[in-house]
Amino acid sequence: MCVMLTAAAMMVVLLSQEIALHIRTINAYLREYQEEYTREGVLIEAVTLLEEKGEGFVVANLPSSFAPSYAFTITSDTITLTKNGEVVLQAGIRWEGKELSVVYAENNFIRPFSR
């Protein structure tokens, strides 16, 4: 009986450790997913602003209204997103007539993404 209780207690401890590890892993994935969503929102904000202002519009370190900890810089061929001063995404852009195209996007994990 005592052996069975000890074995059961060990199983409970092992399972609780596995559950805790699983929860930490899921939380890390959720945080990264939220960050990706936020970066995408800020990039869309920058693209929309550039489309409204037209070709030739440039701006440096404009704070994002979508995510206040982010800012973006628009040049003639790139949009750069920063978070707390650190570059988190750079997208190459190109005007095709009156239409703006994002030709690639790079971050610390994906280099390059293009369509």
MMTF fields as JSON, N, C-alpha, C and O atoms, coordinates in Angstrom:
{
  "mmtfVersion": "1.0.0",
  "mmtfProducer": "UNKNOWN",
  "numBonds": 459,
  "numAtoms": 460,
  "numGroups": 115,
  "numChains": 1,
  "numModels": 1,
  "chainsPerModel": [1],
  "groupsPerChain": [115],
  "chainIdList": ["A"],
  "bondAtomList": [4, 2, 8, 6, 12, 10, 16, 14, 20, 18, 24, 22, 28, 26, 32, 30, 36, 34, 40, 38, 44, 42, 48, 46, 52, 50, 56, 54, 60, 58, 64, 62, 68, 66, 72, 70, 76, 74, 80, 78, 84, 82, 88, 86, 92, 90, 96, 94, 100, 98, 104, 102, 108, 106, 112, 110, 116, 114, 120, 118, 124, 122, 128, 126, 132, 130, 136, 134, 140, 138, 144, 142, 148, 146, 152, 150, 156, 154, 160, 158, 164, 162, 168, 166, 172, 170, 176, 174, 180, 178, 184, 182, 188, 186, 192, 190, 196, 194, 200, 198, 204, 202, 208, 206, 212, 210, 216, 214, 220, 218, 224, 222, 228, 226, 232, 230, 236, 234, 240, 238, 244, 242, 248, 246, 252, 250, 256, 254, 260, 258, 264, 262, 268, 266, 272, 270, 276, 274, 280, 278, 284, 282, 288, 286, 292, 290, 296, 294, 300, 298, 304, 302, 308, 306, 312, 310, 316, 314, 320, 318, 324, 322, 328, 326, 332, 330, 336, 334, 340, 338, 344, 342, 348, 346, 352, 350, 356, 354, 360, 358, 364, 362, 368, 366, 372, 370, 376, 374, 380, 378, 384, 382, 388, 386, 392, 390, 396, 394, 400, 398, 404, 402, 408, 406, 412, 410, 416, 414, 420, 418, 424, 422, 428, 426, 432, 430, 436, 434, 440, 438, 444, 442, 448, 446, 452, 450, 456, 454],
  "bondOrderList": [1, 1, 1, 1, 1, 1, 1, 1, 1, 1, 1, 1, 1, 1, 1, 1, 1, 1, 1, 1, 1, 1, 1, 1, 1, 1, 1, 1, 1, 1, 1, 1, 1, 1, 1, 1, 1, 1, 1, 1, 1, 1, 1, 1, 1, 1, 1, 1, 1, 1, 1, 1, 1, 1, 1, 1, 1, 1, 1, 1, 1, 1, 1, 1, 1, 1, 1, 1, 1, 1, 1, 1, 1, 1, 1, 1, 1, 1, 1, 1, 1, 1, 1, 1, 1, 1, 1, 1, 1, 1, 1, 1, 1, 1, 1, 1, 1, 1, 1, 1, 1, 1, 1, 1, 1, 1, 1, 1, 1, 1, 1, 1, 1, 1],
  "groupList": [{"groupName": "MET", "atomNameList": ["N", "CA", "C", "O"], "elementList": ["N", "C", "C", "O"], "formalChargeList": [0, 0, 0, 0], "bondAtomList": [1, 0, 2, 1, 3, 2], "bondOrderList": [1, 1, 2], "singleLetterCode": "M", "chemCompType": "L-PEPTIDE LINKING"}, {"groupName": "CYS", "atomNameList": ["N", "CA", "C", "O"], "elementList": ["N", "C", "C", "O"], "formalChargeList": [0, 0, 0, 0], "bondAtomList": [1, 0, 2, 1, 3, 2], "bondOrderList": [1, 1, 2], "singleLetterCode": "C", "chemCompType": "L-PEPTIDE LINKING"}, {"groupName": "VAL", "atomNameList": ["N", "CA", "C", "O"], "elementList": ["N", "C", "C", "O"], "formalChargeList": [0, 0, 0, 0], "bondAtomList": [1, 0, 2, 1, 3, 2], "bondOrderList": [1, 1, 2], "singleLetterCode": "V", "chemCompType": "L-PEPTIDE LINKING"}, {"groupName": "LEU", "atomNameList": ["N", "CA", "C", "O"], "elementList": ["N", "C", "C", "O"], "formalChargeList": [0, 0, 0, 0], "bondAtomList": [1, 0, 2, 1, 3, 2], "bondOrderList": [1, 1, 2], "singleLetterCode": "L", "chemCompType": "L-PEPTIDE LINKING"}, {"groupName": "THR", "atomNameList": ["N", "CA", "C", "O"], "elementList": ["N", "C", "C", "O"], "formalChargeList": [0, 0, 0, 0], "bondAtomList": [1, 0, 2, 1, 3, 2], "bondOrderList": [1, 1, 2], "singleLetterCode": "T", "chemCompType": "L-PEPTIDE LINKING"}, {"groupName": "ALA", "atomNameList": ["N", "CA", "C", "O"], "elementList": ["N", "C", "C", "O"], "formalChargeList": [0, 0, 0, 0], "bondAtomList": [1, 0, 2, 1, 3, 2], "bondOrderList": [1, 1, 2], "singleLetterCode": "A", "chemCompType": "L-PEPTIDE LINKING"}, {"groupName": "SER", "atomNameList": ["N", "CA", "C", "O"], "elementList": ["N", "C", "C", "O"], "formalChargeList": [0, 0, 0, 0], "bondAtomList": [1, 0, 2, 1, 3, 2], "bondOrderList": [1, 1, 2], "singleLetterCode": "S", "chemCompType": "L-PEPTIDE LINKING"}, {"groupName": "GLN", "atomNameList": ["N", "CA", "C", "O"], "elementList": ["N", "C", "C", "O"], "formalChargeList": [0, 0, 0, 0], "bondAtomList": [1, 0, 2, 1, 3, 2], "bondOrderList": [1, 1, 2], "singleLetterCode": "Q", "chemCompType": "L-PEPTIDE LINKING"}, {"groupName": "GLU", "atomNameList": ["N", "CA", "C", "O"], "elementList": ["N", "C", "C", "O"], "formalChargeList": [0, 0, 0, 0], "bondAtomList": [1, 0, 2, 1, 3, 2], "bondOrderList": [1, 1, 2], "singleLetterCode": "E", "chemCompType": "L-PEPTIDE LINKING"}, {"groupName": "ILE", "atomNameList": ["N", "CA", "C", "O"], "elementList": ["N", "C", "C", "O"], "formalChargeList": [0, 0, 0, 0], "bondAtomList": [1, 0, 2, 1, 3, 2], "bondOrderList": [1, 1, 2], "singleLetterCode": "I", "chemCompType": "L-PEPTIDE LINKING"}, {"groupName": "HIS", "atomNameList": ["N", "CA", "C", "O"], "elementList": ["N", "C", "C", "O"], "formalChargeList": [0, 0, 0, 0], "bondAtomList": [1, 0, 2, 1, 3, 2], "bondOrderList": [1, 1, 2], "singleLetterCode": "H", "chemCompType": "L-PEPTIDE LINKING"}, {"groupName": "ARG", "atomNameList": ["N", "CA", "C", "O"], "elementList": ["N", "C", "C", "O"], "formalChargeList": [0, 0, 0, 0], "bondAtomList": [1, 0, 2, 1, 3, 2], "bondOrderList": [1, 1, 2], "singleLetterCode": "R", "chemCompType": "L-PEPTIDE LINKING"}, {"groupName": "ASN", "atomNameList": ["N", "CA", "C", "O"], "elementList": ["N", "C", "C", "O"], "formalChargeList": [0, 0, 0, 0], "bondAtomList": [1, 0, 2, 1, 3, 2], "bondOrderList": [1, 1, 2], "singleLetterCode": "N", "chemCompType": "L-PEPTIDE LINKING"}, {"groupName": "TYR", "atomNameList": ["N", "CA", "C", "O"], "elementList": ["N", "C", "C", "O"], "formalChargeList": [0, 0, 0, 0], "bondAtomList": [1, 0, 2, 1, 3, 2], "bondOrderList": [1, 1, 2], "singleLetterCode": "Y", "chemCompType": "L-PEPTIDE LINKING"}, {"groupName": "GLY", "atomNameList": ["N", "CA", "C", "O"], "elementList": ["N", "C", "C", "O"], "formalChargeList": [0, 0, 0, 0], "bondAtomList": [1, 0, 2, 1, 3, 2], "bondOrderList": [1, 1, 2], "singleLetterCode": "G", "chemCompType": "PEPTIDE LINKING"}, {"groupName": "LYS", "atomNameList": ["N", "CA", "C", "O"], "elementList": ["N", "C", "C", "O"], "formalChargeList": [0, 0, 0, 0], "bondAtomList": [1, 0, 2, 1, 3, 2], "bondOrderList": [1, 1, 2], "singleLetterCode": "K", "chemCompType": "L-PEPTIDE LINKING"}, {"groupName": "PHE", "atomNameList": ["N", "CA", "C", "O"], "elementList": ["N", "C", "C", "O"], "formalChargeList": [0, 0, 0, 0], "bondAtomList": [1, 0, 2, 1, 3, 2], "bondOrderList": [1, 1, 2], "singleLetterCode": "F", "chemCompType": "L-PEPTIDE LINKING"}, {"groupName": "PRO", "atomNameList": ["N", "CA", "C", "O"], "elementList": ["N", "C", "C", "O"], "formalChargeList": [0, 0, 0, 0], "bondAtomList": [1, 0, 2, 1, 3, 2], "bondOrderList": [1, 1, 2], "singleLetterCode": "P", "chemCompType": "L-PEPTIDE LINKING"}, {"groupName": "ASP", "atomNameList": ["N", "CA", "C", "O"], "elementList": ["N", "C", "C", "O"], "formalChargeList": [0, 0, 0, 0], "bondAtomList": [1, 0, 2, 1, 3, 2], "bondOrderList": [1, 1, 2], "singleLetterCode": "D", "chemCompType": "L-PEPTIDE LINKING"}, {"groupName": "TRP", "atomNameList": ["N", "CA", "C", "O"], "elementList": ["N", "C", "C", "O"], "formalChargeList": [0, 0, 0, 0], "bondAtomList": [1, 0, 2, 1, 3, 2], "bondOrderList": [1, 1, 2], "singleLetterCode": "W", "chemCompType": "L-PEPTIDE LINKING"}],
  "groupTypeList": [0, 1, 2, 0, 3, 4, 5, 5, 5, 0, 0, 2, 2, 3, 3, 6, 7, 8, 9, 5, 3, 10, 9, 11, 4, 9, 12, 5, 13, 3, 11, 8, 13, 7, 8, 8, 13, 4, 11, 8, 14, 2, 3, 9, 8, 5, 2, 4, 3, 3, 8, 8, 15, 14, 8, 14, 16, 2, 2, 5, 12, 3, 17, 6, 6, 16, 5, 17, 6, 13, 5, 16, 4, 9, 4, 6, 18, 4, 9, 4, 3, 4, 15, 12, 14, 8, 2, 2, 3, 7, 5, 14, 9, 11, 19, 8, 14, 15, 8, 3, 6, 2, 2, 13, 5, 8, 12, 12, 16, 9, 11, 17, 16, 6, 11],
  "groupIdList": [1, 2, 3, 4, 5, 6, 7, 8, 9, 10, 11, 12, 13, 14, 15, 16, 17, 18, 19, 20, 21, 22, 23, 24, 25, 26, 27, 28, 29, 30, 31, 32, 33, 34, 35, 36, 37, 38, 39, 40, 41, 42, 43, 44, 45, 46, 47, 48, 49, 50, 51, 52, 53, 54, 55, 56, 57, 58, 59, 60, 61, 62, 63, 64, 65, 66, 67, 68, 69, 70, 71, 72, 73, 74, 75, 76, 77, 78, 79, 80, 81, 82, 83, 84, 85, 86, 87, 88, 89, 90, 91, 92, 93, 94, 95, 96, 97, 98, 99, 100, 101, 102, 103, 104, 105, 106, 107, 108, 109, 110, 111, 112, 113, 114, 115],
  "secStructList": [7, 2, 2, 2, 2, 2, 2, 2, 2, 2, 2, 2, 2, 2, 2, 2, 2, 2, 2, 2, 2, 2, 2, 2, 2, 2, 2, 2, 2, 2, 2, 2, 2, 2, 2, 2, 2, 2, 2, 2, 2, 2, 2, 2, 2, 2, 2, 2, 2, 2, 2, 2, 2, 7, 6, 6, 7, 7, 3, 3, 3, 3, 3, 7, 1, 1, 1, 6, 6, 3, 3, 3, 3, 3, 7, 1, 1, 3, 3, 3, 3, 3, 3, 6, 6, 3, 3, 3, 3, 3, 3, 3, 3, 3, 3, 3, 6, 6, 3, 3, 3, 3, 3, 3, 3, 3, 7, 1, 1, 7, 1, 7, 3, 3, 7],
  "xCoordList": [0.817, 0.0, 0.863, 0.599, 1.896, 2.794, 3.521, 3.727, 3.906, 4.598, 3.67, 4.103, 2.402, 1.437, 1.21, 1.091, 1.15, 0.979, 2.194, 2.054, 3.38, 4.608, 4.636, 4.974, 4.285, 4.26, 3.229, 3.48, 2.073, 1.027, 1.476, 1.226, 2.138, 2.637, 3.68, 3.687, 4.561, 5.58, 4.922, 5.362, 3.886, 3.167, 2.514, 2.536, 1.936, 1.299, 2.337, 2.091, 3.486, 4.556, 5.032, 5.168, 5.284, 5.744, 4.709, 5.052, 3.457, 2.402, 2.253, 2.051, 2.35, 2.212, 3.373, 3.181, 4.576, 5.714, 5.501, 5.803, 4.983, 4.693, 3.624, 3.73, 2.613, 1.548, 2.098, 1.774, 2.923, 3.516, 4.385, 4.326, 5.182, 6.01, 5.138, 5.434, 4.088, 3.166, 2.53, 2.429, 2.11, 1.502, 2.504, 2.147, 3.748, 4.772, 5.027, 5.185, 5.069, 5.296, 4.146, 4.376, 2.931, 1.766, 1.765, 1.484, 2.069, 2.117, 3.178, 2.958, 4.32, 5.372, 4.888, 5.118, 4.225, 3.667, 2.622, 2.6, 1.766, 0.739, 1.343, 0.863, 2.4, 3.069, 3.663, 3.533, 4.315, 4.913, 3.838, 4.008, 2.735, 1.628, 1.083, 0.81, 0.921, 0.433, 1.41, 0.986, 2.706, 3.708, 3.628, 3.709, 3.47, 3.341, 2.105, 2.154, 1.008, -0.23, -0.018, -0.48, 0.668, 0.92, 1.819, 1.541, 2.9, 3.78, 3.003, 3.165, 2.164, 1.373, 0.439, 0.281, -0.173, -1.048, -0.311, -0.824, 0.887, 1.684, 2.125, 2.121, 2.504, 2.889, 1.706, 1.876, 0.528, -0.663, -0.94, -1.323, -0.753, -0.926, 0.037, -0.359, 1.298, 2.299, 1.976, 2.087, 1.581, 1.235, 0.029, 0.019, -0.98, -2.176, -1.828, -2.31, -0.997, -0.569, 0.176, -0.074, 1.082, 1.849, 0.937, 1.118, -0.033, -0.981, -1.792, -2.084, -2.159, -2.912, -2.061, -2.538, -0.806, 0.078, 0.655, 0.931, 0.835, 1.333, 2.835, 3.559, 3.277, 4.694, 5.515, 5.102, 6.67, 7.551, 7.416, 8.25, 6.38, 6.208, 7.246, 7.406, 7.946, 8.911, 8.659, 8.218, 8.946, 8.79, 9.742, 10.03, 10.222, 11.151, 10.564, 10.105, 10.587, 10.187, 8.826, 8.681, 7.844, 6.484, 5.855, 5.781, 5.398, 4.784, 3.515, 2.75, 3.311, 2.133, 0.938, 1.051, -0.209, -1.433, -2.036, -2.835, -1.66, -2.146, -1.487, -2.148, -0.179, 0.582, 1.611, 2.656, 1.339, 2.183, 3.655, 4.485, 4.007, 5.419, 6.183, 7.399, 5.49, 6.102, 6.169, 5.388, 7.125, 7.232, 7.623, 8.109, 7.411, 7.828, 8.48, 8.181, 9.382, 10.089, 9.785, 9.897, 9.398, 9.105, 10.138, 10.329, 10.806, 11.716, 11.173, 10.073, 11.934, 11.454, 11.297, 10.511, 12.038, 11.965, 11.776, 11.749, 11.645, 11.451, 10.516, 10.354, 9.917, 9.21, 9.896, 9.989, 10.374, 11.077, 10.27, 9.929, 9.967, 9.25, 10.241, 11.127, 10.081, 10.921, 10.028, 8.921, 10.539, 9.869, 10.903, 11.934, 10.619, 11.552, 12.941, 13.953, 12.981, 14.246, 14.919, 15.905, 14.433, 15.042, 14.249, 13.021, 14.963, 14.306, 13.699, 14.391, 12.389, 11.705, 11.202, 10.884, 11.127, 10.68, 11.099, 11.031, 11.525, 11.819, 11.12, 11.249, 10.384, 9.646, 10.099, 10.201, 10.37, 10.698, 9.412, 8.481, 9.365, 8.163, 8.523, 9.664, 7.509, 7.715, 6.377, 5.315, 6.476, 5.291, 5.199, 6.177, 4.043, 3.763, 2.616, 1.444, 2.981, 1.976, 1.519, 2.324, 0.227, -0.323, -0.536, -1.053, -0.14, -0.359, 0.934, 1.984, 0.834, 1.967, 1.999, 0.969, 3.171, 3.343, 4.421, 5.46, 4.169, 5.197, 5.857, 5.209, 7.149, 7.823, 8.549, 8.799, 8.887, 9.467, 9.293, 9.088, 9.378, 9.354, 10.377, 10.431, 11.182, 12.201, 12.061, 11.812, 12.225, 12.382, 13.499, 14.215, 13.657, 14.755, 14.591, 15.556, 13.382, 13.117, 12.865, 13.146, 12.343, 11.99, 12.776, 12.601, 13.639, 14.44, 14.548, 14.981, 14.206, 13.098, 11.814, 11.828, 10.718, 9.429, 9.072, 9.117, 8.725, 8.333, 7.153, 6.871, 6.478, 5.363, 5.499, 4.661],
  "yCoordList": [-1.186, 0.0, 1.254, 2.213, 1.225, 2.378, 2.616, 3.761, 1.537, 1.639, 2.269, 3.086, 1.89, 2.433, 3.919, 4.687, 4.328, 5.748, 6.557, 7.661, 6.006, 6.68, 6.812, 7.871, 5.744, 5.773, 6.774, 7.502, 6.813, 7.758, 9.197, 10.079, 9.428, 10.771, 11.206, 12.356, 10.278, 10.602, 10.922, 11.833, 10.187, 10.444, 11.823, 12.544, 12.181, 13.493, 14.598, 15.584, 14.44, 15.438, 15.552, 16.658, 14.422, 14.436, 15.055, 15.852, 14.694, 15.258, 16.758, 17.505, 17.201, 18.639, 19.415, 20.535, 18.836, 19.487, 19.564, 20.584, 18.487, 18.472, 19.5, 20.195, 19.592, 20.568, 21.983, 22.831, 22.248, 23.576, 23.928, 25.057, 22.993, 23.226, 23.492, 24.385, 22.736, 22.91, 24.304, 24.967, 24.742, 26.065, 27.157, 28.11, 27.043, 28.048, 28.091, 29.169, 26.927, 26.864, 27.526, 28.311, 27.218, 27.822, 29.328, 30.07, 29.795, 31.236, 31.925, 33.04, 31.284, 31.857, 31.969, 32.986, 30.936, 30.989, 32.096, 32.818, 32.232, 33.268, 34.665, 35.549, 34.875, 36.183, 36.503, 37.627, 35.519, 35.738, 35.991, 36.844, 35.26, 35.474, 36.89, 37.552, 37.361, 38.72, 39.753, 40.755, 39.524, 40.445, 40.496, 41.575, 39.338, 39.301, 40.066, 40.819, 39.88, 40.586, 42.094, 42.86, 42.514, 43.932, 44.487, 45.56, 43.772, 44.23, 44.375, 45.358, 43.399, 43.457, 44.669, 45.338, 44.952, 46.117, 47.42, 48.318, 47.539, 48.756, 48.889, 49.991, 47.78, 47.821, 48.265, 49.081, 47.744, 48.157, 49.638, 50.339, 50.119, 51.542, 52.379, 53.395, 51.958, 52.696, 52.661, 53.68, 51.501, 51.37, 52.243, 52.921, 52.233, 53.044, 54.526, 55.261, 54.967, 56.364, 56.722, 57.772, 55.862, 56.122, 56.16, 57.002, 55.263, 55.285, 56.575, 57.115, 57.077, 58.332, 59.524, 60.412, 59.55, 60.689, 60.636, 61.676, 59.444, 59.298, 59.097, 59.235, 58.762, 58.502, 59.738, 60.865, 59.519, 60.62, 61.021, 61.771, 60.536, 60.846, 60.087, 58.877, 60.8, 60.176, 60.711, 61.846, 59.88, 60.277, 59.429, 58.282, 59.998, 59.275, 59.151, 60.132, 57.939, 57.629, 58.199, 58.822, 57.98, 58.411, 57.397, 56.212, 57.842, 56.901, 56.283, 56.956, 55.023, 54.318, 54.616, 54.619, 54.867, 55.015, 53.643, 53.514, 52.627, 51.258, 50.626, 49.964, 50.838, 50.273, 51.318, 51.445, 52.062, 53.193, 52.878, 53.785, 51.636, 51.321, 51.156, 50.967, 51.224, 51.092, 52.449, 53.357, 52.556, 53.714, 53.179, 52.054, 53.99, 53.545, 54.678, 55.855, 54.284, 55.2, 54.776, 53.602, 55.753, 55.49, 56.222, 57.429, 55.484, 56.085, 55.766, 55.231, 56.091, 55.863, 54.385, 54.032, 53.509, 52.088, 51.141, 49.926, 51.662, 50.78, 51.395, 52.612, 50.506, 50.878, 50.096, 48.87, 50.799, 50.165, 50.367, 51.495, 49.272, 49.34, 49.178, 48.325, 50.002, 49.888, 49.772, 50.308, 49.065, 48.965, 49.332, 48.674, 50.38, 50.887, 51.109, 50.806, 51.636, 51.968, 50.823, 51.054, 49.601, 48.437, 48.073, 47.994, 47.855, 47.478, 46.082, 45.126, 45.981, 44.691, 44.178, 42.996, 45.05, 44.614, 45.653, 46.858, 45.17, 46.054, 45.488, 44.305, 46.344, 45.924, 46.753, 47.977, 46.075, 46.762, 47.119, 46.315, 48.326, 48.78, 49.248, 49.608, 49.23, 49.697, 50.236, 49.657, 51.363, 51.927, 51.372, 51.395, 50.881, 50.416, 51.268, 50.961, 52.347, 53.335, 54.053, 54.653, 53.99, 54.625, 53.623, 53.979, 52.375, 51.326, 50.992, 50.796, 50.932, 50.59, 49.087, 48.483, 48.479, 47.051, 46.85, 47.51, 45.94, 45.496, 44.296, 43.273, 44.417, 43.367, 42.352, 41.227, 42.733, 41.777, 42.311, 43.507, 41.411, 41.789, 40.929, 39.714, 41.568, 40.851, 41.22, 42.374, 40.22, 40.494, 39.602, 38.996, 39.511, 38.714, 37.225, 36.469, 36.793, 35.37, 34.987, 33.857, 35.911, 35.623, 36.552, 37.769, 35.991, 36.78, 36.095, 34.943, 36.676, 37.621, 36.882, 35.729, 37.551, 37.071, 37.934, 39.16, 37.346, 38.136, 37.483, 36.302, 38.263, 37.691, 38.064, 37.683],
  "zCoordList": [0.0, 0.0, 0.0, -0.726, 0.827, 0.928, -0.394, -0.797, -1.064, -2.354, -3.39, -4.203, -3.357, -4.311, -4.077, -5.032, -2.818, -2.504, -2.948, -3.475, -2.732, -3.162, -4.677, -5.206, -5.371, -6.84, -7.337, -8.297, -6.69, -7.086, -6.845, -7.667, -5.719, -5.418, -6.443, -6.881, -6.821, -7.828, -9.176, -9.877, -9.536, -10.788, -10.766, -11.763, -9.626, -9.498, -9.66, -10.356, -9.028, -9.139, -10.582, -11.105, -11.226, -12.619, -13.548, -14.422, -13.365, -14.205, -13.991, -14.949, -12.75, -12.488, -13.102, -13.576, -13.102, -13.753, -15.263, -15.882, -15.858, -17.297, -17.644, -18.655, -16.821, -17.059, -16.96, -17.791, -15.958, -15.803, -17.007, -17.494, -17.49, -18.673, -19.895, -20.689, -20.042, -21.161, -21.123, -22.155, -19.957, -19.808, -20.161, -20.853, -19.706, -20.04, -21.537, -22.109, -22.178, -23.623, -24.376, -25.297, -23.996, -24.655, -24.45, -25.391, -23.257, -22.996, -23.842, -24.315, -24.041, -24.891, -26.334, -26.988, -26.829, -28.185, -28.307, -29.304, -27.313, -27.352, -27.349, -28.059, -26.551, -26.536, -27.904, -28.389, -28.53, -29.85, -30.894, -31.765, -30.815, -31.743, -31.592, -32.593, -30.367, -30.115, -30.668, -31.244, -30.502, -31.052, -32.575, -33.162, -33.22, -34.685, -35.129, -36.102, -34.429, -34.741, -34.613, -35.459, -33.575, -33.362, -34.455, -34.991, -34.801, -35.889, -37.189, -37.912, -37.48, -38.705, -38.692, -39.713, -37.555, -37.434, -37.65, -38.317, -37.095, -37.268, -38.726, -39.275, -39.353, -40.769, -41.631, -42.536, -41.363, -42.115, -41.898, -42.834, -40.677, -40.39, -41.229, -41.801, -41.305, -42.08, -43.575, -44.256, -44.083, -45.507, -45.837, -46.864, -44.98, -45.202, -45.232, -46.095, -44.299, -44.276, -45.557, -46.148, -45.983, -47.203, -48.427, -49.306, -48.491, -49.611, -49.622, -50.689, -48.435, -48.341, -48.757, -49.464, -48.323, -48.599, -50.008, -50.606, -50.534, -51.897, -51.968, -50.982, -53.184, -53.439, -53.095, -53.367, -52.502, -52.113, -50.655, -50.145, -49.968, -48.551, -47.739, -47.896, -46.874, -45.96, -44.556, -44.375, -43.576, -42.182, -41.347, -41.691, -40.257, -39.381, -37.98, -37.394, -37.461, -36.081, -35.689, -34.637, -36.538, -36.236, -35.282, -35.61, -34.104, -33.16, -33.754, -34.445, -33.481, -33.972, -33.084, -31.858, -33.707, -32.92, -32.61, -31.683, -33.375, -33.162, -31.935, -31.135, -31.799, -30.675, -30.239, -30.876, -29.174, -28.779, -28.514, -28.584, -28.216, -27.981, -29.292, -29.277, -30.415, -31.736, -32.429, -32.144, -33.346, -34.235, -35.601, -35.721, -36.631, -37.959, -38.725, -38.522, -39.612, -40.495, -41.92, -42.272, -42.738, -44.142, -44.983, -44.835, -45.871, -46.847, -48.239, -48.371, -49.26, -50.627, -50.959, -51.839, -50.265, -50.616, -49.434, -49.629, -48.216, -47.058, -46.022, -45.928, -45.257, -44.034, -42.924, -42.988, -41.912, -40.799, -39.527, -39.172, -38.843, -37.57, -36.432, -36.48, -35.41, -34.22, -32.988, -32.941, -32.008, -30.711, -29.663, -29.532, -28.925, -27.918, -28.518, -27.886, -29.736, -30.398, -31.129, -31.828, -30.999, -31.646, -32.905, -32.874, -34.008, -35.261, -35.107, -34.758, -35.375, -35.262, -36.608, -36.737, -37.607, -38.926, -39.959, -39.715, -41.101, -42.224, -43.45, -43.764, -44.134, -45.324, -46.513, -46.432, -47.611, -48.851, -49.576, -49.642, -50.118, -50.815, -52.214, -52.505, -53.071, -54.439, -54.943, -54.714, -55.635, -56.273, -57.681, -58.429, -58.038, -59.394, -59.912, -59.698, -60.601, -60.983, -59.733, -59.022, -59.467, -58.263, -57.132, -56.073, -57.355, -56.356, -55.616, -56.227, -54.295, -53.442, -53.209, -52.909, -53.343, -53.078, -52.026, -52.056, -51.098, -50.16, -50.827, -51.047, -51.151, -51.913, -51.029, -51.462, -49.805, -48.861, -47.453, -47.246, -46.493, -45.081, -44.359, -44.55, -43.532, -42.752, -41.285, -40.936, -40.438, -39.017, -38.508, -39.305, -37.21, -36.661, -36.924, -36.811, -37.273, -37.453, -38.905, -39.305, -39.693, -41.081, -41.988, -41.933, -42.82, -43.758, -45.078, -45.106, -46.128, -46.296, -46.597, -47.028, -46.368, -46.835, -48.021, -47.921, -49.116, -50.281, -50.963, -50.764, -51.76, -52.517, -53.962, -54.78]
}
